[in-house]
């Protein structure tokens, strides 16, 4: 049996991605299916994250978004669960790094979220990356410092404030699990 060699797999781009049905992400030309749809607990937690982010409506520069395409490169497009951008988004997708991203883990995406996306978000300069584990009811909160993620805390019932530049937001993690 031979192993796959470099060049054996196709390398997809945004033009290919636009044609696909259902939800996908593309990282370094490799497609990742975003199915099956997230379970109810995942959706409930994502919705509870969205509520405090709604407070950003009073901020002139920052906007809370639900899954939207972030086109990082021609062969890399991701859809974070919840995110905040501090600029005026235009067009069908965002192109600049969000300042804050929440990913709610599911069995289908956990490894990608904790490894590939962790490294990608760190490389792209996302200031805060929060990995929410619905099973353990723990949110791992990372802050980018000197180009590397440093864990701020493992949040269960804590509150944490996030400096977004011209705005600040506080998240009460205890409310995510109720």
Protein Blocks (a to p, Z undefined) as FASTA:
>chain_A
ZZddehkaccddfklmmmpgcjdddeehiacdfbdcddfklmmmmmmmmmmmmmmmmpmk
bccdddddddfbfklccddfbdcddbddehjbdfbdcfbdcddddfklmmmmmmmmmmmm
mmnopabacdddfklopacddddeehiacdfbdcfkbccdddehjaccdddfklmmZZ
